[in-house]
Each structure stands twice: as C-alpha cells, then as structure tokens.
C-alpha cells in the first residue's frame, strides 16, 4: 500500500512538471503562456480561432472539464487571459470558478450572450461584469459610439472609421448598427454605448488586477458578415494592452505596413499618370499595387474610353511596373464587366478575367498576382477563378478599415487561400474623387493620412488605401503629402510600403509559424518553427520597465516603451529566442 501511495504521488508530480514546463536542477520553472478560448468547438467560436491565428497569439481551446479540473491559481498562471465567445453555455460551477479567476488576477473577455441561457448566467453577468440585463433581455439594434475622442484609437479603431461624434462608420453607409442586449452598468466603467445610454463596452476591475471586459455585441457574427474591424480591435486591445500577451507579429519585420492601391481603368487616367512622377508621388523604395483594366473600352464594347494597355496605355504599364506590382482590375471592360458580371454565363466571365490578366502579364513579363473588383463588385464565385490562376490577394470593400484577412460573407469563408485586403475609408468615403465630391477640405485629408500612418506605425498593423489617378490640384497635393509621409516612415525604419501580393506572401508564411512562449519569473523562452523559414518573423514581448538581454543568433531587436520586438534575420526553419529580464542591480 505504501508503494502504491508513493507511486501515485510521483505520478502527480510528473504531471505537474509537464503542466508548468520543464526545468533542469537549479533552473527556474517555466510555464507556457496562452490565451484560453472557452468552449467545445461550436461554430460560433470559429471566427475567434481564425483571428487568433492571423494575429499570431498563442492560444488553446478549453472545455469546461479543464476549468473544473484546475486550481484557480494554476489557471491564472497557465492562462492569464480567457475569452468567452458569444453563444457559449456554461454551468454554474464554471461561472463560480471564473468569478474566483478574475478575483485572483485573471483577465476575462466576455462576449454578448455567452452563458445567458439561464438565470444563473444573468446573475453572474451582473456580479462579475457589472452588466445588469433589463426587461426581458430581447436584443435590439443600435449604434456603437465611443465616449471620448481618444477612446477609438486606444481601442484600435483605425483613423477614419469614426465620425465627428465618435460613432463607428463604414464606407458608403455612414453610421453602422449592431445588435445589443438591453443592459445598464452597475459598478463598471462604460467605454462605449449605442448613443442612447445602453452600454456596448464595459470594463470592471478587481483589486488584485483582474478585469472583466464585457462586449455587448456578437462580434463573431459581424466578422462572418464582413465586418472584421470591431471584432479584431477588441481582441487586440484586450490581449495586447490589458493582458499583455506575447505574440508573433503579423507584419513583416514587425513594422507597420501600408498598401497603396491605385486603380487605372480609363484613358482619362493617362494625363494624371504623367503628372504623378513629376510631383514626386512615385518614389523609389515605395512599392505600390497598381491595378489596371487593360481593355480599350469602359461602358460597352467599342466605346474607346478604356486605358488600352496593349495600345496607347502600353508605355505607362511599362513605366508603372518599376514602382510596384501590376495587378488586374476586373475583366477587360471596367463598367460593362461590373454591371453584367452576375448575368454573364460563367465562361464569359472567365474569358474577360483571363483576357485582362494575360494582356498585363504579356507586357510586364511577370505573373499577375493581385486583383481588385471594378466598382467593388466581387461576388464569391470569382474567387474560384482567382485561386486557380495564381492570384494571392485582392482589394475588398468588406471588413473596411481592418487588417488583411481570410474573408467571410454571410457566414461562409470565401476562400482559405486568398488574402482579402479591406479598403480603409475616411468615414463613408474612400477614394480621392469621393472626398473631393463631398467637399472634404484638403487639410483634413492630409491630417487623416498622417494620423493613419501614425496609427499603422504604432500598432504595427497592415492597412490598405486606394484611389484613382487624378490631375486635379487637390488630388496631387494629397498624394504628394501621402508619398512624403510614407517615405519618411520608411527612412525612419517604422513603415513598410509594400504591394499587397508581397504582404500576402508574408502572411501565408506567417500563418505556418508554430510558436511556444514560456516564461519564468526572470526569463522568456520562445520557440519558433516554420518549414518555409523564419526570416522577418517578429515576436512581441511585454518586459515592463525592466532592462533585458536578448540571447540568440541572427536576431535584431528594438525596445518601444514596455514592449520588446525581436526579429529573426536568418533563414533558419527553427529558432529559440531567450530574453532575460534583468534586475536593476545587474544593469
């Protein structure tokens, strides 16, 4: 019997060591750091998994059995952050454990109706999150308004995505409506409401550092309906700025990245194209995505209004390819193709797409890897042809203002191989022609461009803006300012100006990166693997105000505030990075 008890204790000890990480005699114990995604794999959690992968956060799915089988202290150590997605059901025992979890320093992101299938869930929502459900709890539609001019930026909302009263807006629509539950705040801070008092974002803080963020909108549902930015911004704000979770940054070299997408579809664009180099808009070191409708017509076959890439437009294609990637803008006849795209037999659609792509490829001698839809008309069936013909990325009027993503539409993933690059709007406008028609002052647009690039640099994210060539003084002045600011960011080492296909190639490699983050009280150990190589892959670590030392070869690093960014400069497929956190006496 004594033998059995001893063996059992030894077995439990081994399990504990495996749980908190391996260590050699005399070394500190390491434990993995991840965000826990609560639930059993229900469909409602899938968009959360996708964005966590795209953003490069370490994560694991946790079922209720893991919650019930863990000491709260161990749960806080192993999973300092938990996400409770909309639609998830939880038992009262699990709710009680989560209450202990936040009281002992854990961070919980609670989305919409999670756990509210029963009265116990409503009770815990009020106690834990400070959100009291009112009436019968029936959802309604309302706006999403931040309560101060600083709040949208603090919450990662891209400049231009809110109006002058801080309501969330979108390209072509103005203020957007979201689904909300009727709640009131009790003992929690309101960060955003719907404009009439009903909270949309609540934050409740606990004495030992724990926090509950309650989001009163079904974020995953809107991600599925082509509105990614609120979803991604909430996750990034919570995981980076609150939970300080490490990540593999999803931009090349961990830098901000701007994709400038120029659409050329008319012979009226030839004169502006001549003016743009003279104004210094095209510059060496800035790589644009220049998308062309190659045919000689626009509105109907034979009208002669098109760019005519194989005729009078050919010298311009040859010139423009020096400044970036030449992409395909629709199918040969810009407006005609857009108008009849869903009426044409599929064979005719494929013909126009192929005619446009082959014309451009024959001039440049390079494959066409990028696509933008004419008039933003991009039905999902087009993606099948794009995938089969080597396209890797496309401009999208959905998910406006957000990062490149694997796009969804009406609950279905449009493609698992193509990267969608959402356009970044300024309120309900996007291209310069629209801004001029709306009489938006030039200085206001320059300020937006400056704020946008400052945001991209600080947040280390990728964004796309687009316009058409225009010879008007307003447009040339705006684009000249934009190019100067892009070039300044590039020279300072804070901004990359890359084509969308080049960014897409990086993102496809980034998502293949396997990561493990482990830490002790004074050290980080990061293990990375990628069969396609780790060059330009960057990890972000929170180190506070402590001095630190980075160990490992083929690495470069930069300290920015309380965060350390370490970039792999070699082409190896596996890498261990060690970061020692030094106490002041060892400086």
Backbone torsions as a table, in degrees:
resi	resn	phi	psi	omega
1	UNK	NA	-43.1	177.3
2	UNK	-61.3	-38.0	178.3
3	UNK	-60.5	-41.6	-178.1
4	UNK	-66.1	-44.2	179.8
5	UNK	-62.3	-41.8	179.3
6	UNK	-63.7	-42.9	179.6
7	UNK	-64.2	-38.3	-179.5
8	UNK	-65.1	-44.1	178.9
9	UNK	-63.1	-40.6	178.0
10	UNK	-62.0	-41.4	179.9
11	UNK	-63.0	-43.1	178.1
12	UNK	-63.7	-36.3	179.1
13	UNK	-64.3	-41.2	178.1
14	UNK	-62.0	-44.0	179.2
15	UNK	-61.1	-40.4	179.6
16	UNK	-64.6	-40.7	177.9
17	UNK	-62.9	-40.8	178.5
18	UNK	-64.4	-35.5	-177.5
19	UNK	-69.0	-37.5	-175.0
20	UNK	-101.0	2.6	177.0
21	UNK	101.8	154.4	-176.5
22	UNK	-81.8	151.7	175.3
23	UNK	-152.7	146.8	177.2
24	UNK	-88.1	160.8	177.7
25	UNK	-54.8	133.5	179.3
26	UNK	87.3	-10.0	179.4
27	UNK	-95.7	156.5	172.9
28	UNK	-70.3	150.8	176.0
29	UNK	-76.8	137.4	176.9
30	UNK	-106.4	147.7	173.6
31	UNK	-133.4	146.2	179.0
32	UNK	-69.4	151.0	178.2
33	UNK	-119.2	121.0	-178.7
34	UNK	-146.0	163.3	167.9
35	UNK	-95.5	136.4	178.1
36	UNK	-95.4	125.5	177.5
37	UNK	-100.1	109.4	-173.1
38	UNK	-77.5	138.0	178.0
39	UNK	134.1	173.0	-174.5
40	UNK	-107.7	19.6	178.4
41	UNK	93.6	19.8	178.4
42	UNK	-63.0	156.8	-175.6
43	UNK	-56.4	-34.5	-178.1
44	UNK	-63.0	-17.7	179.7
45	UNK	-88.8	-12.6	-173.2
46	UNK	-60.7	-41.9	177.9
47	UNK	-63.6	-28.9	177.1
48	UNK	-66.8	-44.2	177.5
49	UNK	-59.5	-43.5	-177.5
50	UNK	-62.7	-45.2	-178.1
51	UNK	-71.8	-36.7	176.2
52	UNK	-60.4	-39.5	177.1
53	UNK	-68.0	-47.5	-179.0
54	UNK	-60.0	-38.3	-177.7
55	UNK	-80.6	-16.8	177.1
56	UNK	85.6	25.3	176.9
57	UNK	-86.0	140.5	172.4
58	UNK	-74.8	131.1	-175.4
59	UNK	-148.7	162.2	175.3
60	UNK	-149.2	146.5	176.0
61	UNK	-82.5	135.4	-179.8
62	UNK	-121.6	122.1	172.7
63	UNK	-85.4	170.0	-179.6
64	UNK	-62.2	-28.2	-179.6
65	UNK	-64.9	-30.3	176.5
66	UNK	-69.3	-43.1	177.2
67	UNK	-58.7	-48.8	-175.0
68	UNK	-70.5	-22.8	-177.8
69	UNK	-95.3	10.9	-175.1
70	UNK	-119.5	145.1	166.1
71	UNK	-71.4	143.9	-176.8
72	UNK	-60.3	-41.0	-179.7
73	UNK	-61.1	-40.5	177.8
74	UNK	-66.7	-37.6	-179.7
75	UNK	-64.4	-41.7	178.7
76	UNK	-64.7	-38.7	-179.7
77	UNK	-69.5	-44.6	-175.5
78	UNK	-81.2	-35.4	-178.7
79	UNK	-130.5	79.4	-178.4
80	UNK	-64.7	-10.8	-177.9
81	UNK	-136.4	134.9	176.6
82	UNK	-128.1	144.1	176.5
83	UNK	-117.8	128.6	177.4
84	UNK	-111.8	96.1	-174.1
85	UNK	-70.6	158.8	176.7
86	UNK	-56.1	149.5	175.4
87	UNK	82.9	-9.5	-177.4
88	UNK	-77.3	141.5	174.5
89	UNK	-101.5	143.2	178.8
90	UNK	-135.3	147.1	176.1
91	UNK	-80.2	164.0	178.2
92	UNK	-63.6	-35.0	178.4
93	UNK	-61.7	-42.0	179.5
94	UNK	-67.1	-39.3	177.1
95	UNK	-61.5	-42.1	179.6
96	UNK	-62.0	-39.7	178.7
97	UNK	-66.6	-41.3	178.2
98	UNK	-63.8	-34.9	177.0
99	UNK	-63.3	-43.9	175.4
100	UNK	-63.7	-37.2	-178.2
101	UNK	-59.4	-49.0	-178.7
102	UNK	-73.0	-32.3	178.1
103	UNK	-67.2	-22.7	179.5
104	UNK	-102.9	18.8	170.7
105	UNK	107.8	-0.9	179.2
106	UNK	-75.2	158.1	-179.4
107	UNK	-113.9	125.9	-176.1
108	UNK	-123.0	127.6	172.3
109	UNK	-103.7	113.8	-173.7
110	UNK	-111.0	120.4	-173.8
111	UNK	-106.4	118.1	164.7
112	UNK	54.2	-111.5	-169.8
113	UNK	-99.1	15.3	-178.7
114	UNK	-59.0	127.7	177.4
115	UNK	77.5	-0.3	-174.7
116	UNK	-92.2	23.0	177.6
117	UNK	-77.4	-8.4	-177.2
118	UNK	-143.6	165.2	-178.6
119	UNK	-63.4	-31.9	179.8
120	UNK	-61.8	-39.1	178.7
121	UNK	-63.3	-40.8	179.0
122	UNK	-64.4	-37.7	178.3
123	UNK	-64.0	-45.2	-179.9
124	UNK	-68.8	-32.9	176.9
125	UNK	-59.8	-43.4	179.1
126	UNK	-68.4	-43.4	-176.7
127	UNK	-71.8	-43.9	-172.6
128	UNK	-86.5	-40.2	-173.4
129	UNK	-105.3	-10.3	-177.3
130	UNK	70.8	26.0	-179.4
131	UNK	-115.5	108.3	-177.3
132	UNK	-95.6	117.6	-179.9
133	UNK	-75.4	131.9	-175.1
134	UNK	-109.2	156.2	176.6
135	UNK	57.8	-139.4	-180.0
136	UNK	-88.3	-0.8	176.3
137	UNK	74.1	21.8	-179.0
138	UNK	-75.7	132.9	-179.7
139	UNK	-68.8	154.7	176.7
140	UNK	-142.6	171.7	178.6
141	UNK	-101.8	138.3	177.0
142	UNK	-155.9	175.4	-178.2
143	UNK	-83.0	-179.5	178.3
144	UNK	-128.9	106.7	-175.2
145	UNK	-123.5	128.1	172.8
146	UNK	-81.5	156.8	-170.7
147	UNK	-98.4	3.4	175.6
148	UNK	-154.2	158.8	-179.6
149	UNK	-67.3	-23.4	-179.7
150	UNK	-81.1	-27.1	-171.3
151	UNK	-59.3	-43.8	-179.2
152	UNK	-57.3	-43.2	179.7
153	UNK	-67.3	-40.9	178.3
154	UNK	-61.3	-29.1	179.3
155	UNK	-95.8	14.7	172.6
156	UNK	74.8	19.9	177.7
157	UNK	-82.7	122.8	-175.0
158	UNK	-58.9	134.1	175.1
159	UNK	-51.5	135.4	-176.7
160	UNK	100.4	-13.3	-177.8
161	UNK	-92.1	-0.2	172.4
162	UNK	-125.7	154.7	179.7
163	UNK	-91.7	-169.1	-173.7
164	UNK	-68.3	-14.1	176.4
165	UNK	-109.0	15.1	172.0
166	UNK	70.8	25.8	171.4
167	UNK	-84.2	143.3	176.0
168	UNK	-71.5	131.2	-176.2
169	UNK	-126.8	178.9	177.3
170	UNK	-151.8	161.3	-179.1
171	UNK	-58.7	117.8	176.1
172	UNK	84.6	-10.0	-173.9
173	UNK	-116.2	-24.3	-171.1
174	UNK	75.7	-142.3	-177.5
175	UNK	-64.5	135.1	-179.0
176	UNK	-98.2	145.8	175.7
177	UNK	-103.0	145.7	179.4
178	UNK	-131.8	160.2	179.0
179	UNK	-83.8	131.0	-179.0
180	UNK	-132.3	154.7	170.4
181	UNK	-94.7	148.3	179.1
182	UNK	-75.2	104.2	-179.4
183	UNK	-132.0	164.2	169.3
184	UNK	-132.5	153.6	-178.1
185	UNK	-86.8	139.9	177.3
186	UNK	-144.4	99.3	-179.6
187	UNK	83.2	18.9	179.1
188	UNK	-134.3	153.5	178.3
189	UNK	-83.2	133.0	176.4
190	UNK	-94.2	120.8	178.6
191	UNK	-96.2	-35.0	-179.4
192	UNK	-146.8	148.5	174.6
193	UNK	-134.9	-173.4	-177.5
194	UNK	-95.2	8.3	179.3
195	UNK	99.3	-13.6	179.3
196	UNK	-129.3	23.8	172.0
197	UNK	104.0	-27.3	-179.3
198	UNK	-70.3	119.5	-176.3
199	UNK	-64.9	145.2	173.8
200	UNK	-110.3	-36.7	175.1
201	UNK	-127.2	124.9	176.6
202	UNK	-122.4	142.7	176.5
203	UNK	-128.5	123.6	175.7
204	UNK	-117.1	125.7	-176.8
205	UNK	-105.3	148.4	-178.7
206	UNK	-116.6	153.1	-174.2
207	UNK	-57.1	-31.1	-176.6
208	UNK	-93.8	16.6	175.6
209	UNK	97.8	-8.7	178.0
210	UNK	-68.8	154.5	178.7
211	UNK	-143.7	147.7	168.5
212	UNK	-119.4	120.6	172.4
213	UNK	-101.0	119.3	176.8
214	UNK	-108.4	126.2	-179.5
215	UNK	-111.2	115.1	-175.3
216	UNK	-90.7	59.5	175.6
217	UNK	-164.5	142.8	180.0
218	UNK	-78.6	86.2	-171.4
219	UNK	-59.0	-43.8	-178.6
220	UNK	-62.4	-37.3	177.7
221	UNK	-60.3	-44.4	-178.4
222	UNK	-72.6	-29.9	171.4
223	UNK	-59.8	-44.0	178.3
224	UNK	-64.1	-24.1	-178.0
225	UNK	-101.6	26.5	173.8
226	UNK	71.9	35.0	173.2
227	UNK	-132.5	85.8	-172.0
228	UNK	-85.4	-28.9	-166.8
229	UNK	-62.6	-50.6	178.4
230	UNK	-56.9	-41.6	178.3
231	UNK	-59.0	-53.9	-176.7
232	UNK	-67.6	-39.0	-178.1
233	UNK	-64.9	-42.4	178.2
234	UNK	-62.5	-46.5	179.9
235	UNK	-61.9	-45.9	-179.0
236	UNK	-64.2	-44.1	-179.1
237	UNK	-61.3	-46.0	-178.3
238	UNK	-66.0	-47.3	-173.2
239	UNK	-77.1	-33.2	-177.3
240	UNK	-91.6	-52.8	-170.0
241	UNK	-85.0	-22.2	-179.5
242	UNK	-105.9	-57.2	-177.3
243	UNK	-81.1	-17.5	178.8
244	UNK	54.9	44.4	-178.4
245	UNK	-76.8	138.8	175.1
246	UNK	-69.4	161.8	179.3
247	UNK	-159.0	163.5	168.4
248	UNK	-96.8	110.0	-170.6
249	UNK	-63.1	135.2	-174.4
250	UNK	-95.3	38.6	169.4
251	UNK	-133.9	151.1	-179.0
252	UNK	-60.2	131.3	-179.8
253	UNK	60.5	13.8	-179.9
254	UNK	68.2	19.1	-177.5
255	UNK	-100.2	160.7	170.5
256	UNK	-64.6	148.7	-175.3
257	UNK	-139.5	124.5	177.3
258	UNK	-111.9	127.2	173.5
259	UNK	-102.6	118.0	177.0
260	UNK	-101.8	115.3	-173.0
261	UNK	-108.9	114.5	-179.0
262	UNK	-104.8	125.1	179.9
263	UNK	-101.9	123.8	-177.3
264	UNK	-121.9	117.4	-175.0
265	UNK	-143.6	7.1	-173.0
266	UNK	-144.4	152.0	174.5
267	UNK	-70.3	-13.5	173.4
268	UNK	-68.9	-12.5	179.6
269	UNK	-86.8	-8.0	-176.2
270	UNK	-67.7	-44.7	179.8
271	UNK	-63.0	-45.4	175.9
272	UNK	-60.1	-35.9	178.5
273	UNK	-62.6	-31.5	176.4
274	UNK	-70.7	-32.4	-178.1
275	UNK	-78.4	-28.6	-172.5
276	UNK	-64.2	-43.6	176.2
277	UNK	-63.5	-37.4	179.8
278	UNK	-63.8	-31.5	-179.9
279	UNK	-84.6	0.4	-179.7
280	UNK	76.7	22.1	-178.7
281	UNK	-78.7	-39.5	171.6
282	UNK	-88.9	124.9	-176.4
283	UNK	-137.0	146.2	172.4
284	UNK	-62.4	138.3	-178.9
285	UNK	95.4	-16.2	175.3
286	UNK	-107.7	119.0	-174.5
287	UNK	-107.2	110.8	-177.0
288	UNK	-93.7	162.1	168.2
289	UNK	-104.7	109.8	-174.1
290	UNK	-111.8	109.3	-173.8
291	UNK	-105.8	131.8	-169.7
292	UNK	-125.9	134.0	164.7
293	UNK	-90.3	113.3	-162.1
294	UNK	-84.4	-16.6	-172.0
295	UNK	-73.6	168.1	-178.6
296	UNK	-83.4	-0.4	-174.5
297	UNK	-127.9	165.4	178.4
298	UNK	-125.8	-58.6	-169.2
299	UNK	-87.7	-33.4	-179.9
300	UNK	-159.5	157.0	178.5
301	UNK	-58.1	129.3	176.0
302	UNK	94.7	1.6	-176.9
303	UNK	-78.5	-16.3	175.0
304	UNK	70.4	16.5	-177.2
305	UNK	-96.4	0.0	-173.6
306	UNK	-80.8	177.1	-177.8
307	UNK	-73.1	-30.4	176.0
308	UNK	57.6	65.9	-174.7
309	UNK	-63.2	-27.2	-179.7
310	UNK	-87.4	-6.7	179.2
311	UNK	-119.1	-111.4	-175.0
312	UNK	-67.0	-19.5	178.7
313	UNK	-86.8	-7.9	-174.2
314	UNK	-58.8	-45.9	179.4
315	UNK	-58.2	-30.4	-179.3
316	UNK	-74.6	-36.6	175.0
317	UNK	-62.0	-43.9	-179.8
318	UNK	-62.9	-36.1	177.8
319	UNK	-72.6	-46.0	-172.7
320	UNK	-65.7	-29.1	-178.3
321	UNK	-65.5	-15.9	176.0
322	UNK	-71.9	-16.9	-174.3
323	UNK	-109.8	15.7	176.7
324	UNK	151.8	-152.9	-176.9
325	UNK	-100.1	132.9	175.6
326	UNK	-89.1	121.8	179.1
327	UNK	-116.4	173.4	-176.6
328	UNK	-100.3	128.6	-179.9
329	UNK	-108.0	86.6	178.9
330	UNK	76.4	-151.7	-171.4
331	UNK	-123.8	78.5	164.4
332	UNK	73.5	-47.3	-179.1
333	UNK	-124.8	100.5	-162.5
334	UNK	-50.2	-70.2	-174.9
335	UNK	-70.1	-37.9	-179.4
336	UNK	-61.7	-45.7	179.5
337	UNK	-63.3	-44.2	-179.0
338	UNK	-64.0	-40.1	-176.2
339	UNK	-68.6	-38.6	-172.8
340	UNK	-108.1	11.4	-174.7
341	UNK	-55.1	-41.6	-177.3
342	UNK	-91.0	0.4	177.1
343	UNK	-100.5	-37.1	-180.0
344	UNK	-55.8	146.6	165.4
345	UNK	-58.6	148.4	-177.2
346	UNK	-55.3	-36.2	-178.3
347	UNK	-62.6	-34.1	178.7
348	UNK	-72.5	-37.5	174.9
349	UNK	-59.9	-47.8	-179.1
350	UNK	-62.4	-36.5	-179.9
351	UNK	-62.6	-48.0	-177.5
352	UNK	-66.5	-39.3	177.6
353	UNK	-62.8	-45.1	-178.8
354	UNK	-67.8	-39.3	-179.3
355	UNK	-61.0	-42.7	-179.2
356	UNK	-66.8	-47.8	-177.4
357	UNK	-63.3	-44.1	-176.3
358	UNK	-69.4	-35.0	178.0
359	UNK	-61.8	-45.4	-179.0
360	UNK	-68.6	-40.5	-179.4
361	UNK	-65.6	-36.2	-179.2
362	UNK	-68.5	-28.7	179.4
363	UNK	-79.1	-45.2	-175.0
364	UNK	-83.6	-22.9	-174.6
365	UNK	73.8	16.0	-178.7
366	UNK	-128.8	153.3	176.0
367	UNK	-69.0	147.6	174.9
368	UNK	-88.5	122.4	-173.0
369	UNK	-114.4	-5.4	-173.4
370	UNK	-127.8	156.4	-176.8
371	UNK	-147.0	144.1	168.1
372	UNK	-136.1	139.3	-176.4
373	UNK	-79.8	138.3	175.3
374	UNK	-69.2	134.4	-178.1
375	UNK	57.6	21.7	-179.2
376	UNK	68.4	12.9	-174.9
377	UNK	-86.9	103.3	-172.3
378	UNK	-137.3	75.4	176.6
379	UNK	-64.9	148.8	-174.1
380	UNK	-57.0	-28.3	-176.7
381	UNK	-65.2	-21.1	177.8
382	UNK	-62.8	-30.4	-176.3
383	UNK	-63.5	-28.6	178.2
384	UNK	-61.2	-44.3	178.5
385	UNK	-66.8	-42.4	-179.4
386	UNK	-59.1	-45.7	179.6
387	UNK	-60.6	-42.6	-176.3
388	UNK	-71.1	-16.2	-175.4
389	UNK	-117.8	26.1	167.4
390	UNK	82.8	5.4	176.3
391	UNK	-70.4	137.5	-178.4
392	UNK	-114.1	-15.3	-174.9
393	UNK	-153.9	150.6	177.7
394	UNK	-146.3	148.2	172.9
395	UNK	-69.6	141.0	-177.8
396	UNK	-136.7	135.4	172.6
397	UNK	-83.8	1.6	174.1
398	UNK	-93.7	167.4	179.1
399	UNK	55.0	35.9	-166.8
400	UNK	-56.9	138.9	176.8
401	UNK	80.6	5.6	-175.1
402	UNK	-106.5	-176.2	-178.9
403	UNK	-78.0	162.0	169.5
404	UNK	-55.1	140.0	-172.4
405	UNK	-151.4	165.1	166.2
406	UNK	-82.7	114.3	-164.8
407	UNK	-84.3	150.2	173.6
408	UNK	-120.9	152.6	173.8
409	UNK	-144.8	121.6	179.2
410	UNK	50.9	44.7	173.1
411	UNK	84.9	-2.8	-178.2
412	UNK	-115.7	136.0	175.3
413	UNK	-70.9	127.0	-175.5
414	UNK	-72.1	-39.1	-179.8
415	UNK	-159.8	140.6	174.8
416	UNK	-94.0	-1.3	-178.3
417	UNK	-116.7	-30.5	-178.0
418	UNK	-85.7	142.5	173.0
419	UNK	-97.8	126.9	176.4
420	UNK	-90.8	127.7	178.6
421	UNK	-107.8	99.1	-178.3
422	UNK	-65.3	142.2	174.6
423	UNK	-73.4	143.7	175.8
424	UNK	-98.6	116.8	-177.4
425	UNK	-96.6	164.1	165.3
426	UNK	-105.7	96.9	-173.3
427	UNK	59.2	-121.6	-177.9
428	UNK	-93.5	10.1	-178.9
429	UNK	-117.5	162.3	178.2
430	UNK	-138.3	-56.8	-176.6
431	UNK	-87.4	162.2	-175.1
432	UNK	-63.0	-32.6	178.8
433	UNK	-60.9	-40.9	179.1
434	UNK	-67.9	-40.3	179.9
435	UNK	-65.8	-39.2	177.1
436	UNK	-66.1	-43.2	-179.7
437	UNK	-63.5	-31.7	179.4
438	UNK	-84.2	-0.2	179.1
439	UNK	59.8	36.9	173.9
440	UNK	-73.8	125.6	-176.2
441	UNK	-59.3	143.2	-179.3
442	UNK	-56.3	-43.7	-178.4
443	UNK	-63.3	-30.2	177.0
444	UNK	-67.4	-38.5	178.9
445	UNK	-70.2	-40.3	175.9
446	UNK	-60.5	-41.3	178.8
447	UNK	-63.2	-40.6	177.6
448	UNK	-63.1	-47.4	178.6
449	UNK	-56.2	-44.8	-179.7
450	UNK	-64.1	-44.9	178.3
451	UNK	-63.5	-39.1	-179.8
452	UNK	-63.0	-46.8	-178.4
453	UNK	-70.3	-33.4	173.3
454	UNK	-62.3	-41.0	177.0
455	UNK	-63.0	-46.8	-179.6
456	UNK	-59.3	-43.4	-179.7
457	UNK	-66.4	-46.0	-176.6
458	UNK	-68.5	-44.6	-177.5
459	UNK	-81.3	-13.4	-179.5
460	UNK	56.7	55.7	-179.0
461	UNK	-124.7	169.5	175.4
462	UNK	-108.5	138.4	176.0
463	UNK	-140.7	155.3	178.0
464	UNK	-120.2	135.5	168.1
465	UNK	-123.4	156.0	-177.9
466	UNK	-142.3	159.1	170.6
467	UNK	-164.0	-175.1	175.2
468	UNK	-115.1	159.5	174.0
469	UNK	-62.3	139.0	-179.6
470	UNK	-151.5	131.4	-176.6
471	UNK	-91.0	0.8	178.3
472	UNK	-65.7	148.9	-176.9
473	UNK	-59.4	-39.7	178.5
474	UNK	-55.0	-52.1	-176.5
475	UNK	-65.9	-43.8	-178.8
476	UNK	-64.6	-40.3	178.4
477	UNK	-65.4	-41.4	179.5
478	UNK	-64.0	-45.2	-178.6
479	UNK	-70.5	-32.7	176.2
480	UNK	-64.8	-44.3	177.4
481	UNK	-61.4	-44.3	179.8
482	UNK	-58.2	-48.2	-178.6
483	UNK	-63.8	-40.6	178.5
484	UNK	-62.9	-41.7	-179.7
485	UNK	-69.6	-38.9	175.3
486	UNK	-60.7	-45.0	-178.2
487	UNK	-66.0	-38.5	176.7
488	UNK	-61.4	-47.0	177.9
489	UNK	-61.5	-38.0	178.4
490	UNK	-64.9	-46.6	-178.1
491	UNK	-66.0	-30.2	177.4
492	UNK	-79.4	-5.7	179.5
493	UNK	77.0	19.9	-177.5
494	UNK	-109.0	-13.2	-172.8
495	UNK	-139.2	136.8	171.5
496	UNK	-107.6	136.6	173.5
497	UNK	-113.2	94.0	-174.1
498	UNK	-118.2	157.7	173.0
499	UNK	-72.7	158.5	-178.3
500	UNK	-65.6	-33.0	179.6
501	UNK	-69.0	-35.0	177.8
502	UNK	-68.1	-41.3	175.9
503	UNK	-65.0	-41.2	-179.9
504	UNK	-61.7	-40.2	177.2
505	UNK	-60.1	-41.7	177.9
506	UNK	-64.0	-45.7	-177.8
507	UNK	-61.5	-38.4	178.4
508	UNK	-65.2	-34.8	176.2
509	UNK	-75.6	-39.8	179.4
510	UNK	-56.5	-42.1	-175.5
511	UNK	-72.3	-10.7	175.1
512	UNK	-88.6	-2.2	-176.8
513	UNK	-76.1	122.4	171.7
514	UNK	-89.7	138.7	-174.6
515	UNK	-135.1	148.2	170.6
516	UNK	-141.2	120.5	176.6
517	UNK	-108.3	122.7	175.9
518	UNK	-129.1	145.4	179.4
519	UNK	-143.5	154.1	171.3
520	UNK	-116.7	-167.1	-179.5
521	UNK	-71.0	-15.6	-176.7
522	UNK	-140.1	16.9	-175.2
523	UNK	-158.9	145.6	168.7
524	UNK	-109.0	138.6	167.9
525	UNK	-122.2	123.0	-178.7
526	UNK	-120.7	125.1	176.3
527	UNK	-114.1	126.1	-178.6
528	UNK	-121.3	143.5	174.2
529	UNK	-139.0	138.6	174.7
530	UNK	-156.2	118.3	-177.5
531	UNK	-62.4	-20.4	179.7
532	UNK	-97.8	7.6	176.8
533	UNK	97.6	154.1	-173.9
534	UNK	-107.0	6.4	-178.4
535	UNK	-56.5	134.8	179.2
536	UNK	71.8	3.7	174.2
537	UNK	-78.8	133.4	-174.6
538	UNK	-124.4	137.0	172.9
539	UNK	-107.7	145.5	177.7
540	UNK	-114.2	128.1	-178.4
541	UNK	-128.5	136.4	172.9
542	UNK	-83.1	122.3	179.8
543	UNK	-122.0	2.8	178.8
544	UNK	65.4	-144.4	178.9
545	UNK	-99.7	16.1	-178.2
546	UNK	-82.6	143.6	168.9
547	UNK	-67.8	153.9	-178.0
548	UNK	-148.2	163.8	179.6
549	UNK	-130.5	131.8	179.9
550	UNK	-99.9	127.4	-179.8
551	UNK	-113.8	135.4	179.6
552	UNK	138.0	154.8	-178.8
553	UNK	-94.9	163.8	178.1
554	UNK	52.7	50.8	179.6
555	UNK	-133.4	147.5	165.9
556	UNK	-132.3	151.7	-175.6
557	UNK	-146.2	157.1	179.1
558	UNK	-141.9	141.1	178.1
559	UNK	-100.6	129.8	176.2
560	UNK	-133.0	103.4	-175.8
561	UNK	63.6	-125.4	-177.8
562	UNK	-95.4	10.2	-177.9
563	UNK	-116.5	145.5	176.9
564	UNK	-115.6	131.7	179.0
565	UNK	-116.5	119.1	-176.7
566	UNK	-116.7	122.5	-175.7
567	UNK	-113.2	135.0	175.9
568	UNK	-80.1	128.0	-179.7
569	UNK	-104.7	-12.0	178.6
570	UNK	-95.1	174.5	-175.5
571	UNK	-100.4	10.6	-176.6
572	UNK	-61.7	155.5	-178.1
573	UNK	-92.2	-16.5	178.4
574	UNK	-133.9	145.8	-175.8
575	UNK	-154.6	137.1	167.5
576	UNK	-113.1	130.3	177.2
577	UNK	-116.3	129.7	177.8
578	UNK	-116.5	128.8	176.5
579	UNK	-122.3	116.1	178.3
580	UNK	-93.2	129.0	175.9
581	UNK	-92.0	116.8	-173.2
582	UNK	-96.3	141.4	174.2
583	UNK	-79.8	158.3	-175.7
584	UNK	-54.2	-32.0	-176.8
585	UNK	-70.3	-12.9	179.9
586	UNK	-103.9	13.7	-176.7
587	UNK	-63.7	NA	NA
